[in-house]
Amino acid sequence: MEDMVAKLGITPGFARILCGRGFDTVEKASAYLYPDSAELTPAAALPDAERFCAFLFQARELGQRVRIIGDYDADGVTSTYIMLSALKRFGIEADYRIPNRVTDGYGISADMVREAKADNVQVIITVDNGIAAVSQIALAKELQITVLITDHHEPQEVLPKADAIVDFKCHSDYPGSAVCGCVVAGKLMDMLLSKDGKPGFFLENVEIFALATVSDVMELSGENRTIVRMGLSKPVSEWNMGLRKLVEANHLKTEPKAYSLGFVLAPCINAFGRLASADPGVSLLLETDEREAFKLAASMVDANSLRKDLTVRSIKAATTALDPHRSEGDYPIVYLAEECHESIAGIVAGKLRERYYLPSIVLCRSTEDPGLLKGSGRSVEGYSIFDGLQACGELFERFGGHAQACGLSIREEKLSEFRSRLTEHYQKAGIEAVEKITIDLVVNFSDVTKELISEIGRMEPFGAGNQRPVFAARNVTLVKLSHFGRTVRYTRMSFKDESNQYVNAVYFGDADEIITEMKLVWGEETVTAAYAGRGKSLMHILFTPQISSYNSEVEIILDHYQLLQ
């Protein structure tokens, strides 16, 4: 560790954080802190990449009509844009079709194949879908349509009989990172255009790949980390015009970070795909007129606000129904949400997973067929929800996904058997349903300096697989507390540690819940004293440090707390 401090010019505290995460030599730490674009796995390593390109050279030579079939989430929308714009540069004027989440469901359907044939489409390219579409691809081949699949989801037992299948998960010896569908499409298009004497496509669109990577919750290690860092280091003034206008419409005042990509920009692109058609997302990325781009971006921000309201109501209804029953055992949640819009089932499932720390599936009634239930699931670390679904795959009309997320449709009469068999699979897996939090450092407040916080910034981007460092402080005194925010739902605190060092903190959890718990443990008079700035009660806390935007001093974001009597 001393060698790292000397050669990398970092503080001992930062060196301890890096060592704790496995970057325990100068070489490992340097590679982590300064990732290089040379680390990206070349497109040629993707299975069937050469065949994919050969078919497109042939399509251009023969003047064949090409249609892209995408997906309605941010990864699918960006993949569609990448494929469209690259093919245009290549000399193919393709069109596209993104399924409607409600009326079409996920991925390529038989109806879309028939539509393509009626429109005299000769080549179908799937992006971010297709690996599970065995019958749909069989129909396309019967109709003499060339099918090129690009995907990153898990293959099922039988692969489609497509002309090319570019999905690294079909080959266990693929040397690169697990990347999102947009990056798969981008690498292929970069390879195609390079073969045609037009290199540089991937780097030109790297902010798009960064957005897709974060939005699809890919692990931010290896080449994913490199891609996101490259995207965020590119000046916003040089970004795709539609994304620039989306930044403006969201009033982002500082340079975007991974959080901005995943929790501000991507939800806006997702919003139309949840509530109506995802086509405006593609239109935004294709738009070259500034005024039109801003109008589209503003409409997406409005749609996302509506989606947020629907989500809050649905989560409240779900937790009200589930809370009374959560002591009945350790089993996955399969919740039929009678009044939830199916477009937000995945978001609600994610919130239930966070609240109960159990695999959670939310199902909604199909508006087209009330006896058909459609929904999404999210899993906990260590349990593949895709494997759980595969274990009872004959129950579903359709299903797909990967270890941490899934989509499915099932007849209501099979719901009870599904719950039972999924529970059995989960319990046999022996998963301990306890959220585990890794602590990077146990500190006194005096250890948390501006220099250390600045060094932590070099670990960006933070996200799946590369979480922001978590610190612990033991036996700290809660001296003062108050509340803030538009609805006064957040909490501001002042803590003192055993060396009489003070630090201010903010807590973004539910204010009512924390105050209720404090009163139960300490009593109302003790809490009243803390409101008055005379608190003496002890806590252990977990937190992340930051520099306050208000006074430029060190403050902490309280993540978890343990009250001490």
ZAMARGU-4260 file (C-alpha; in steps of 0.2 Angstrom, whole numbers, plus 5000, padded with zeros to 4 digits):
<rodrens>
0) 5000/5000/5000 | 5014/5012/5004 | 5021/5009/4986 | 5004/5014/4979 | 5004/5030/4990
5) 5021/5035/4984 | 5020/5030/4965 | 5001/5036/4962 | 5002/5051/4973 | 4987/5046/4983
10) 4982/5047/5002 | 4983/5032/5013 | 4964/5032/5015 | 4961/5031/4996 | 4974/5017/4995
15) 4965/5007/5008 | 4949/5009/4998 | 4957/5003/4982 | 4966/4989/4990 | 4949/4983/4998
20) 4941/4982/4981 | 4955/4971/4974 | 4966/4985/4966 | 4980/4981/4978 | 4995/4984/4966
25) 5001/5000/4957 | 4997/4991/4941 | 4979/4986/4945 | 4975/5003/4953 | 4982/5012/4938
30) 4972/5002/4926 | 4957/5005/4936 | 4959/5024/4938 | 4965/5027/4920 | 4955/5015/4909
35) 4960/5015/4891 | 4949/5013/4875 | 4962/5000/4870 | 4953/4989/4882 | 4937/4987/4872
40) 4935/4970/4865 | 4935/4971/4845 | 4919/4969/4836 | 4927/4954/4827 | 4926/4944/4843
45) 4907/4944/4843 | 4900/4928/4836 | 4894/4929/4818 | 4900/4947/4816 | 4908/4943/4800
50) 4892/4935/4793 | 4882/4950/4799 | 4893/4962/4789 | 4893/4951/4774 | 4874/4950/4773
55) 4873/4969/4774 | 4886/4972/4760 | 4875/4960/4750 | 4859/4969/4755 | 4867/4986/4749
60) 4873/4978/4732 | 4856/4970/4729 | 4846/4986/4734 | 4836/4976/4747 | 4824/4984/4759
65) 4830/4983/4777 | 4819/4985/4793 | 4826/4986/4811 | 4815/4979/4825 | 4820/4987/4841
70) 4814/4988/4859 | 4804/5001/4869 | 4817/5004/4883 | 4832/5016/4882 | 4844/5002/4877
75) 4832/4997/4863 | 4829/5015/4857 | 4847/5020/4857 | 4851/5003/4848 | 4838/5007/4835
80) 4845/5025/4832 | 4863/5018/4831 | 4858/5005/4818 | 4848/5017/4808 | 4861/5031/4807
85) 4875/5019/4803 | 4866/5010/4789 | 4862/5027/4781 | 4880/5031/4781 | 4884/5014/4774
90) 4871/5017/4760 | 4856/5008/4766 | 4840/5018/4770 | 4832/5007/4782 | 4816/5009/4792
95) 4812/5003/4809 | 4798/4996/4820 | 4798/4997/4839 | 4785/4986/4847 | 4771/4995/4858
100) 4774/4989/4876 | 4755/4986/4878 | 4748/4980/4862 | 4764/4971/4855 | 4773/4966/4870
105) 4792/4963/4870 | 4802/4960/4854 | 4799/4954/4837 | 4782/4946/4835 | 4773/4936/4821
110) 4763/4951/4816 | 4778/4961/4814 | 4786/4948/4803 | 4770/4947/4792 | 4770/4967/4791
115) 4788/4966/4785 | 4783/4954/4771 | 4768/4964/4766 | 4780/4979/4765 | 4792/4970/4754
120) 4805/4970/4767 | 4819/4957/4763 | 4831/4959/4778 | 4826/4961/4796 | 4838/4966/4809
125) 4834/4964/4827 | 4842/4975/4840 | 4841/4972/4859 | 4830/4957/4856 | 4827/4942/4845
130) 4837/4928/4854 | 4821/4920/4861 | 4811/4923/4846 | 4812/4905/4839 | 4794/4904/4831
135) 4794/4922/4825 | 4811/4919/4816 | 4805/4902/4809 | 4790/4912/4801 | 4802/4925/4794
140) 4812/4911/4786 | 4797/4903/4779 | 4793/4920/4771 | 4810/4920/4764 | 4816/4935/4774
145) 4834/4936/4779 | 4835/4939/4798 | 4850/4946/4807 | 4849/4945/4826 | 4859/4957/4838
150) 4855/4955/4856 | 4863/4953/4873 | 4850/4943/4883 | 4851/4925/4888 | 4848/4912/4875
155) 4835/4898/4879 | 4837/4880/4875 | 4833/4882/4857 | 4841/4895/4846 | 4832/4904/4832
160) 4836/4898/4814 | 4842/4916/4810 | 4855/4920/4796 | 4867/4928/4809 | 4865/4928/4828
165) 4877/4941/4836 | 4874/4938/4855 | 4890/4935/4865 | 4880/4925/4878 | 4878/4911/4865
170) 4897/4908/4866 | 4904/4904/4884 | 4922/4908/4877 | 4918/4926/4872 | 4933/4936/4879
175) 4925/4953/4882 | 4913/4960/4895 | 4894/4958/4896 | 4888/4974/4887 | 4871/4981/4883
180) 4862/4979/4866 | 4867/4996/4860 | 4885/4993/4862 | 4883/4976/4853 | 4875/4986/4838
185) 4888/5000/4839 | 4903/4988/4838 | 4895/4979/4823 | 4891/4996/4814 | 4909/5002/4818
190) 4916/4986/4810 | 4904/4987/4795 | 4909/5006/4792 | 4927/5003/4795 | 4927/4989/4781
195) 4919/5002/4770 | 4932/5014/4773 | 4923/5025/4786 | 4931/5022/4803 | 4927/5031/4819
200) 4908/5028/4821 | 4910/5020/4839 | 4920/5035/4846 | 4908/5047/4837 | 4893/5041/4847
205) 4901/5036/4863 | 4889/5046/4874 | 4875/5036/4866 | 4884/5020/4872 | 4887/5027/4889
210) 4869/5032/4891 | 4863/5014/4886 | 4876/5005/4897 | 4870/5015/4912 | 4852/5014/4908
215) 4852/4995/4906 | 4861/4993/4923 | 4877/4985/4916 | 4891/4982/4928 | 4903/4997/4927
220) 4919/4987/4926 | 4930/4982/4912 | 4925/4989/4895 | 4908/4996/4902 | 4917/5007/4914
225) 4929/5013/4900 | 4914/5017/4888 | 4905/5027/4901 | 4920/5036/4906 | 4923/5040/4888
230) 4906/5046/4886 | 4906/5057/4901 | 4922/5065/4897 | 4916/5070/4880 | 4910/5089/4881
235) 4891/5090/4881 | 4892/5103/4868 | 4898/5089/4856 | 4885/5076/4861 | 4871/5071/4850
240) 4859/5086/4848 | 4844/5077/4855 | 4854/5072/4871 | 4860/5090/4872 | 4842/5096/4872
245) 4837/5083/4885 | 4851/5089/4896 | 4844/5107/4894 | 4826/5102/4896 | 4830/5094/4913
250) 4839/5110/4919 | 4856/5100/4923 | 4867/5114/4928 | 4883/5103/4930 | 4892/5091/4919
255) 4882/5075/4918 | 4888/5060/4928 | 4883/5042/4927 | 4869/5046/4939 | 4862/5059/4927
260) 4862/5046/4913 | 4854/5033/4923 | 4841/5043/4933 | 4838/5059/4924 | 4840/5056/4905
265) 4836/5038/4902 | 4820/5039/4911 | 4814/5052/4899 | 4818/5042/4884 | 4809/5027/4893
270) 4794/5037/4897 | 4786/5037/4880 | 4789/5019/4878 | 4780/5016/4894 | 4765/5027/4891
275) 4763/5026/4872 | 4775/5023/4858 | 4794/5024/4860 | 4796/5031/4842 | 4799/5049/4849
280) 4815/5043/4857 | 4822/5038/4841 | 4816/5054/4833 | 4824/5064/4846 | 4841/5056/4843
285) 4839/5058/4824 | 4833/5076/4825 | 4845/5090/4818 | 4834/5105/4821 | 4838/5113/4838
290) 4820/5120/4840 | 4812/5103/4836 | 4824/5094/4847 | 4820/5104/4862 | 4801/5103/4859
295) 4803/5084/4859 | 4815/5084/4874 | 4803/5095/4884 | 4788/5083/4880 | 4798/5068/4886
300) 4802/5077/4903 | 4783/5080/4904 | 4779/5062/4900 | 4792/5056/4913 | 4783/5067/4927
305) 4767/5058/4923 | 4776/5042/4924 | 4783/5046/4941 | 4765/5050/4948 | 4759/5034/4941
310) 4773/5025/4949 | 4771/5032/4966 | 4753/5027/4967 | 4757/5010/4961 | 4771/5007/4974
315) 4760/5013/4988 | 4746/5001/4983 | 4758/4987/4982 | 4767/4990/4999 | 4750/4992/5007
320) 4744/4975/5001 | 4761/4966/5004 | 4767/4974/5021 | 4755/4964/5032 | 4761/4947/5024
325) 4780/4949/5023 | 4783/4939/5040 | 4775/4924/5032 | 4791/4917/5025 | 4806/4919/5014
330) 4799/4917/4996 | 4799/4927/4980 | 4786/4941/4978 | 4774/4937/4963 | 4761/4952/4965
335) 4746/4954/4954 | 4744/4973/4953 | 4725/4976/4948 | 4727/4994/4945 | 4745/4996/4939
340) 4749/5001/4921 | 4759/4987/4914 | 4772/4999/4907 | 4778/5003/4925 | 4778/4985/4931
345) 4797/4984/4930 | 4799/5000/4941 | 4787/4994/4954 | 4796/4977/4954 | 4812/4986/4957
350) 4805/4996/4972 | 4798/4980/4980 | 4815/4971/4978 | 4823/4986/4987 | 4810/4986/5001
355) 4809/4968/5005 | 4826/4962/4997 | 4817/4947/4988 | 4815/4943/4970 | 4800/4953/4965
360) 4788/4950/4950 | 4774/4962/4946 | 4760/4956/4935 | 4746/4967/4927 | 4731/4962/4917
365) 4733/4964/4898 | 4721/4977/4891 | 4718/4966/4876 | 4715/4950/4885 | 4710/4951/4904
370) 4714/4933/4906 | 4732/4936/4901 | 4744/4943/4914 | 4760/4952/4908 | 4774/4959/4919
375) 4792/4961/4924 | 4803/4955/4938 | 4819/4961/4947 | 4830/4950/4957 | 4842/4950/4972
380) 4861/4947/4971 | 4865/4929/4969 | 4849/4923/4962 | 4845/4922/4943 | 4827/4926/4941
385) 4829/4920/4923 | 4834/4903/4929 | 4819/4903/4940 | 4808/4906/4925 | 4816/4893/4914
390) 4813/4880/4928 | 4794/4882/4924 | 4795/4889/4906 | 4781/4879/4900 | 4769/4889/4910
395) 4772/4905/4901 | 4765/4912/4885 | 4782/4921/4883 | 4797/4925/4894 | 4814/4931/4893
400) 4828/4941/4902 | 4844/4938/4912 | 4849/4935/4929 | 4843/4951/4937 | 4828/4956/4927
405) 4815/4947/4917 | 4799/4949/4907 | 4784/4937/4905 | 4766/4934/4901 | 4756/4920/4909
410) 4738/4915/4909 | 4729/4919/4926 | 4724/4901/4929 | 4743/4896/4929 | 4748/4909/4942
415) 4746/4899/4958 | 4757/4885/4951 | 4770/4898/4945 | 4771/4905/4963 | 4773/4888/4970
420) 4786/4882/4958 | 4796/4899/4958 | 4796/4898/4977 | 4802/4880/4977 | 4816/4885/4964
425) 4822/4900/4975 | 4822/4890/4991 | 4832/4876/4983 | 4845/4889/4977 | 4848/4892/4996
430) 4849/4911/4994 | 4851/4921/5010 | 4839/4935/5007 | 4849/4948/5017 | 4855/4964/5010
435) 4874/4964/5012 | 4883/4981/5012 | 4902/4982/5009 | 4910/4995/5020 | 4926/5003/5012
440) 4932/5012/5028 | 4928/5014/5046 | 4933/5032/5050 | 4933/5046/5062 | 4925/5062/5054
445) 4943/5070/5054 | 4948/5056/5042 | 4935/5062/5029 | 4945/5077/5021 | 4941/5087/5005
450) 4957/5079/4997 | 4950/5061/5000 | 4933/5066/4993 | 4942/5073/4978 | 4951/5057/4976
455) 4935/5047/4977 | 4929/5056/4962 | 4942/5048/4952 | 4933/5031/4954 | 4918/5038/4944
460) 4908/5032/4935 | 4898/5024/4950 | 4884/5012/4947 | 4881/4993/4946 | 4898/4984/4950
465) 4906/5000/4955 | 4897/5007/4969 | 4902/5024/4978 | 4912/5020/4993 | 4903/5018/5009
470) 4911/5024/5026 | 4906/5019/5043 | 4907/5029/5059 | 4904/5021/5076 | 4896/5028/5092
475) 4892/5046/5085 | 4881/5057/5094 | 4865/5064/5085 | 4866/5082/5091 | 4853/5091/5080
480) 4840/5086/5067 | 4828/5096/5056 | 4818/5093/5040 | 4818/5101/5023 | 4812/5099/5005
485) 4796/5104/4996 | 4786/5092/5005 | 4797/5092/5021 | 4801/5073/5019 | 4820/5074/5020
490) 4831/5076/5036 | 4846/5086/5040 | 4857/5081/5054 | 4872/5086/5064 | 4883/5073/5071
495) 4898/5073/5083 | 4910/5058/5084 | 4921/5052/5099 | 4934/5065/5096 | 4922/5079/5096
500) 4923/5082/5077 | 4906/5088/5070 | 4899/5085/5053 | 4883/5089/5044 | 4872/5076/5036
505) 4857/5074/5025 | 4846/5059/5024 | 4834/5056/5009 | 4825/5042/5017 | 4807/5044/5023
510) 4807/5057/5037 | 4792/5050/5046 | 4799/5032/5046 | 4816/5038/5054 | 4807/5049/5067
515) 4795/5035/5072 | 4809/5023/5074 | 4819/5036/5085 | 4804/5039/5096 | 4802/5020/5099
520) 4821/5017/5103 | 4825/5034/5112 | 4808/5041/5118 | 4799/5057/5113 | 4809/5068/5124
525) 4826/5063/5117 | 4820/5066/5100 | 4813/5083/5105 | 4830/5087/5112 | 4838/5083/5095
530) 4826/5095/5087 | 4832/5109/5099 | 4850/5105/5095 | 4853/5097/5112 | 4853/5079/5107
535) 4864/5066/5116 | 4859/5049/5108 | 4871/5037/5100 | 4871/5029/5083 | 4882/5019/5071
540) 4880/5026/5054 | 4885/5021/5036 | 4887/5036/5024 | 4895/5043/5008 | 4905/5059/5009
545) 4903/5074/4998 | 4907/5093/4997 | 4892/5103/5001 | 4886/5114/4986 | 4879/5126/4999
550) 4895/5131/5009 | 4909/5120/5000 | 4912/5111/5017 | 4912/5092/5020 | 4895/5084/5023
555) 4889/5066/5022 | 4874/5058/5015 | 4867/5046/5027 | 4864/5029/5020 | 4860/5017/5034
560) 4859/5020/5053 | 4858/5009/5069 | 4851/5017/5084 | 4859/5013/5101 | 4850/5014/5117
</rodrens>
